[in-house]
């Protein structure tokens, strides 16, 4: 009996051990198959990433548009991209911008694309004094409805020229810093102002264009454009367009008008005083109910067109007469010894060298660049153009004491009450 029990016990133990072994074997096989499946799926995922990598990285060899979540090989290829696009002028949207300003650049692009360029697909040209990063190129290309081009500014066009007296330069930087002048101690800001005054239009990447629309990071366009401003410029023979005019800080340009006076005396053949806008930049009489809020120490009343928004004819800036004007001013060193801005330099230049009727005030284009903006005054026009702005906001500078717009209406090309045709 005892032997029988031992036999039964051994038999039961054998059965249990066999089941356990079989269970362990099944678990091992399941883990193996699971690992094999995971490895297969991982490999398929790797292959997919590599297969579509050129598309997902916004290959620069294809027309690039906004991406989606699809893995369609041609997601960035625009089909019939010219379909229903109006005829365009030979023009580009131009931005001088640095890599770290990408968020502000995208904000401005989004606003201008939505309000204007989505219907026209004009090119974008980006300029920088250092190479653009791949992140900047990819993001801005995706935001643009037209083609995008990127250019590195040559050092000779950007950096401080070697004829500048370095000791005098450093002393003047400190002086303006101590006086609290905006950007008074900034070296790069001076490079930018000089570049925008006399070198932007010389860049090789712009050689094929006739017109440019200057766009700055962190600006906003309040209203749908009622027309293509480039077509308005061409049809009406306009050479320079603006939306805001105001007074300059005299501490930044203390000797600018002295240099302009010398230039006028030596280059009278370039200037038609009967037809230009000389009175706009020199008259200081009361306009409406406002006297000038600044007392200028020269004949220059400090009025200028705010050049962060400007639409211009590149052929005018390329002309011999404009370059005689710029070269004369540049020789005085005021871009570095003081802090001459491109806004007064452009404004004085176009006021002297262009006829009054070759300058246009785009009074229907709502716009904001901190701290000032402009918003169309007509209620129904704001509705029609889907404006998002308050015409009575404190930031709206049009007819405020600091504005020179009313002076332009009187001494420039006047105030128009009908839309320009295109």
C-alpha positions in Angstrom: 0.0 0.0 0.0 2.8 2.4 0.9 4.5 1.6 -2.5 1.2 2.3 -4.3 0.9 5.7 -2.7 4.5 6.6 -3.6 3.8 5.6 -7.2 0.6 7.7 -7.4 2.5 10.7 -5.9 5.3 10.3 -8.4 2.7 10.1 -11.2 0.9 13.3 -10.1 4.2 15.1 -9.7 5.1 14.1 -13.2 1.9 15.4 -14.6 2.2 18.7 -12.8 5.8 19.1 -13.9 4.9 18.4 -17.5 2.1 21.1 -17.4 4.4 23.6 -15.8 7.1 22.9 -18.4 4.5 23.2 -21.2 3.2 26.5 -19.7 6.7 27.9 -19.4 7.4 26.9 -23.0 4.2 28.6 -24.2 5.2 31.8 -22.3 8.6 31.8 -23.9 7.2 31.2 -27.3 4.7 34.1 -26.9 7.4 36.5 -25.7 9.5 35.5 -28.7 6.7 36.1 -31.2 5.8 39.4 -29.5 9.4 40.6 -29.7 9.6 39.5 -33.4 6.3 41.4 -34.1 7.6 44.6 -32.3 10.9 44.4 -34.2 9.0 44.1 -37.5 6.7 47.0 -36.7 9.6 49.1 -35.6 11.5 48.3 -38.8 8.4 49.3 -40.9 8.1 52.5 -39.0 11.8 53.3 -39.6 11.3 52.6 -43.3 8.3 54.9 -43.4 10.2 57.7 -41.8 13.1 57.4 -44.2 10.8 57.1 -47.2 9.0 60.4 -46.4 11.8 62.2 -44.8 12.5 64.5 -47.7 8.8 65.6 -47.8 8.5 66.0 -44.0 11.6 68.2 -43.9 10.2 70.6 -46.5 12.5 69.7 -49.4 13.7 72.9 -51.0 13.6 71.4 -54.4 9.8 71.5 -54.6 7.2 74.2 -54.4 6.5 74.3 -50.7 3.1 74.9 -49.1 1.4 74.3 -45.8 1.8 70.7 -44.5 -0.9 68.4 -43.1 -0.8 65.1 -41.1 -1.0 63.0 -44.3 1.9 60.9 -45.7 0.9 61.8 -49.3 4.2 62.0 -51.3 3.1 65.2 -53.0 1.6 67.0 -50.0 3.8 70.1 -50.5 3.4 70.2 -54.3 0.8 72.7 -55.3 -1.5 71.6 -58.1 -2.5 74.3 -60.6 -0.8 76.9 -58.4 -1.4 79.6 -61.0 -5.1 78.8 -61.4 -7.3 81.8 -60.5 -4.3 83.9 -59.5 -4.6 87.5 -60.8 -1.9 88.9 -63.0 1.0 90.1 -60.8 3.5 92.9 -61.2 7.2 92.2 -61.1 7.3 92.7 -57.3 8.3 91.0 -54.1 7.6 91.1 -50.4 10.9 92.0 -48.6 11.9 91.3 -45.0 15.2 92.1 -43.3 15.2 89.7 -40.4 17.3 87.7 -38.0 16.9 84.0 -37.1 15.7 84.6 -33.5 13.0 86.9 -34.9 11.2 83.9 -36.5 8.0 84.1 -34.3 7.6 87.8 -35.2 8.3 87.1 -38.9 5.7 84.4 -39.0 3.2 86.7 -37.3 3.7 89.4 -39.9 3.6 86.8 -42.8 0.4 85.3 -41.5 -1.3 88.7 -41.3 -0.2 89.9 -44.7 -0.9 86.5 -46.4 -4.4 86.5 -44.9 -5.2 90.1 -45.8 -3.5 90.3 -49.2 -1.0 87.8 -50.6 -3.1 84.6 -50.4 -4.9 85.9 -53.5 -1.7 86.9 -55.4 1.1 84.6 -54.3 3.9 87.2 -54.6 7.4 86.0 -53.8 9.0 86.6 -50.4 12.6 87.6 -50.2 14.4 87.4 -46.8 17.7 89.1 -46.1 20.1 88.5 -43.1 23.6 89.4 -42.2 24.2 85.8 -41.0 23.1 82.6 -42.7 19.4 81.6 -42.2 18.8 78.5 -40.1 17.0 75.5 -41.6 14.2 76.1 -39.0 13.7 79.6 -40.3 13.7 78.6 -43.9 11.3 75.7 -43.4 8.8 77.7 -41.2 8.7 80.8 -43.4 8.4 78.7 -46.6 5.5 76.9 -45.2 3.8 80.1 -44.3 4.2 81.7 -47.7 1.7 81.3 -50.5 4.4 82.3 -53.1 8.0 81.3 -53.6 10.6 82.1 -50.9 14.2 83.2 -51.4 16.9 83.7 -48.8 20.1 85.8 -49.1 23.1 86.5 -47.0 24.1 90.2 -47.0 27.7 90.7 -48.0 29.9 92.2 -45.2 30.8 95.2 -47.4 27.1 96.2 -47.5 26.4 95.6 -43.8 29.4 96.2 -41.6 30.8 99.6 -40.5 33.2 101.0 -43.2 36.8 101.2 -42.3 37.0 104.9 -42.9 34.9 105.6 -39.7 37.0 107.0 -36.9 36.6 104.3 -34.2 37.4 106.5 -31.3 35.0 109.2 -32.4 32.4 106.4 -33.0 32.8 104.9 -29.5 32.6 108.4 -27.9 29.4 109.2 -29.8 27.9 105.9 -28.8 28.5 106.7 -25.2 27.1 110.2 -25.6 23.8 109.0 -27.1 23.6 106.3 -24.5 24.0 108.8 -21.7 21.3 111.0 -23.3 18.9 108.0 -23.3 18.4 108.0 -27.1 16.5 105.0 -28.4 19.1 102.5 -29.8 21.7 105.2 -29.0 24.4 102.6 -28.1 23.4 99.9 -30.6 26.0 99.2 -33.3 23.9 96.7 -35.2 21.0 99.2 -35.4 23.3 101.6 -37.2 24.4 98.9 -39.7 20.7 98.2 -40.3 19.8 101.9 -40.9 22.7 102.4 -43.3 21.9 99.2 -45.1 18.2 100.1 -45.5 19.2 103.6 -46.7 21.7 102.7 -49.4 22.3 99.0 -49.9 19.1 96.9 -49.7 18.2 97.7 -53.4 21.8 96.7 -54.5 21.4 93.1 -53.4 21.7 90.6 -56.2 18.6 88.7 -55.2 16.5 91.8 -55.9 17.9 92.5 -59.4 15.0 90.9 -61.3 12.3 92.9 -59.4 10.8 96.3 -60.1 8.9 96.9 -56.8 9.2 95.9 -53.2 6.9 95.8 -50.2 8.9 96.2 -47.0 7.6 93.9 -44.2 8.9 93.9 -40.6 8.6 91.2 -37.9 5.8 91.7 -35.4 3.5 94.0 -37.4 -0.2 93.5 -38.2 -2.3 94.4 -41.2 -5.8 95.2 -39.9 -7.9 95.1 -43.1 -8.3 93.2 -46.3 -6.5 95.0 -49.1 -9.1 96.5 -51.5 -6.6 96.3 -54.4 -3.1 95.1 -55.3 -0.9 98.0 -54.2 1.7 97.1 -56.8 -0.8 97.5 -59.6 -1.9 100.8 -58.1 1.7 102.0 -58.1 2.4 101.0 -61.7 -0.9 102.2 -63.2 -0.7 105.6 -61.4 3.1 106.1 -61.9 3.8 106.0 -58.2 7.4 105.6 -57.0 6.9 105.5 -53.2 4.0 104.6 -50.9 3.4 105.0 -47.2 0.7 104.6 -44.5 2.1 106.6 -41.5 3.9 109.8 -41.3 5.3 111.3 -38.0 8.1 113.3 -36.5 11.6 112.0 -36.0 13.6 112.2 -32.8 15.9 115.1 -33.5 18.6 113.8 -31.1 19.3 111.0 -33.7 19.8 113.3 -36.6 21.3 116.5 -35.2 23.4 117.3 -38.3 21.4 115.5 -41.0 19.7 118.6 -42.4 23.1 120.4 -42.6 24.3 117.6 -44.8 21.1 117.8 -46.9 21.5 121.6 -47.4 25.0 121.0 -48.7 23.7 118.2 -51.0 20.9 120.5 -52.4 23.4 123.2 -53.1 25.8 120.9 -55.0 23.1 118.8 -56.8 20.5 121.3 -57.8 20.2 119.6 -61.2 18.6 116.6 -59.6 15.9 118.6 -57.8 12.7 120.2 -59.2 11.5 122.5 -56.4 8.4 123.4 -58.3 7.0 119.8 -58.4 8.6 118.1 -55.4 7.5 117.9 -51.7 10.1 120.3 -50.2 7.4 122.2 -48.4 6.2 119.0 -46.7 9.5 118.5 -45.0 10.2 122.2 -44.2 6.9 123.9 -43.4 6.1 124.2 -39.7 2.9 126.2 -39.7 -0.2 125.3 -37.7 -2.2 122.5 -39.5 -5.8 122.3 -38.4 -5.8 122.8 -34.7 -2.3 121.5 -34.1 1.0 123.2 -33.9 4.1 121.0 -34.4 4.8 119.2 -31.1 8.5 119.5 -31.6 10.7 122.5 -32.2 13.3 121.7 -34.8 16.7 123.4 -34.6 16.9 123.4 -38.4 14.7 124.1 -41.4 13.8 120.4 -41.4 10.5 120.0 -39.6 11.3 116.4 -38.7 8.4 114.9 -40.7 9.1 111.5 -42.3 7.3 108.5 -43.7 7.5 105.6 -41.3 9.6 103.2 -43.4 8.7 100.0 -41.6 5.8 100.1 -44.1 6.9 101.2 -47.5 6.2 100.1 -51.0 8.7 101.4 -53.5 10.0 101.4 -57.0 13.4 99.7 -56.9 14.4 101.5 -60.1 14.1 104.9 -58.4 16.4 103.7 -55.6 18.8 102.3 -58.2 18.9 105.6 -60.1 22.0 107.7 -60.3 20.3 110.7 -58.6 19.2 108.7 -55.5 22.7 107.2 -55.2 24.3 110.6 -55.5 22.1 111.7 -52.6 22.8 108.6 -50.5 26.6 108.7 -51.1 26.8 112.3 -50.2 25.0 111.7 -46.9 27.0 108.5 -46.2 30.3 110.4 -46.6 29.4 112.5 -43.6 29.5 109.5 -41.2 26.2 110.4 -39.6 24.9 106.9 -39.7 27.5 106.0 -37.1 28.6 109.2 -35.4 24.9 110.0 -34.8 22.1 107.5 -35.4 20.6 108.6 -38.7 17.6 106.4 -39.5 16.6 105.1 -42.9 13.1 106.6 -42.4 14.2 110.3 -42.5 16.8 109.5 -45.2 14.3 107.8 -47.4 11.7 110.5 -46.7 13.9 113.5 -47.4 15.2 111.7 -50.5 11.8 111.0 -52.1 10.5 114.4 -51.0 13.4 116.1 -52.9 13.8 113.9 -55.9 10.3 112.7 -56.7 7.3 114.8 -57.9 4.5 115.2 -55.3 2.2 113.0 -57.4 4.7 110.2 -57.5 4.2 109.5 -53.8 1.1 107.8 -52.6 -0.6 107.6 -49.2 -2.3 104.2 -48.9 -5.1 105.5 -46.6 -7.2 102.3 -46.9 -4.6 99.9 -45.6 -4.9 99.3 -41.8 -1.6 98.7 -40.2 0.1 98.5 -36.8 3.8 98.6 -35.7 4.2 99.3 -32.0 3.5 101.8 -30.7 1.5 103.4 -33.6 -1.1 102.2 -36.1 -3.5 103.5 -38.7 -7.1 102.5 -39.2 -9.5 103.6 -42.0 -11.9 106.3 -40.6 -14.9 105.3 -42.8 -17.2 103.0 -40.9 -18.6 101.2 -44.0 -15.1 100.9 -45.5 -14.0 99.1 -42.3 -17.0 96.7 -42.7 -16.3 96.1 -46.3 -12.7 95.3 -45.8 -13.3 93.3 -42.6 -11.0 95.6 -40.5 -10.2 94.6 -37.0 -9.2 98.0 -35.6 -10.6 101.0 -33.7 -10.3 104.2 -35.7 -10.5 106.1 -32.4 -7.8 104.1 -30.5 -5.0 106.1 -28.9 -2.5 104.2 -31.0 -4.2 105.4 -34.2 -1.8 108.2 -35.1 -3.4 109.6 -38.3 -4.6 113.0 -37.1 -2.9 113.1 -33.7 -0.4 115.9 -32.8 2.6 113.7 -33.5 1.3 112.9 -37.0 2.5 114.6 -40.2 -0.3 113.2 -42.3 -2.3 116.4 -42.4 0.8 118.3 -43.4 1.2 115.8 -46.3 -2.4 116.5 -47.3 -1.7 120.2 -47.5 1.8 120.3 -48.9 2.1 116.9 -50.5 -0.2 115.2 -53.0 -3.4 116.1 -51.1 -6.2 113.9 -49.6 -8.1 111.6 -51.8 -11.7 110.4 -51.2 -12.0 107.7 -53.8 -10.1 104.4 -54.2 -7.3 104.3 -56.6 -8.0 102.1 -59.7 -5.8 99.2 -60.5 
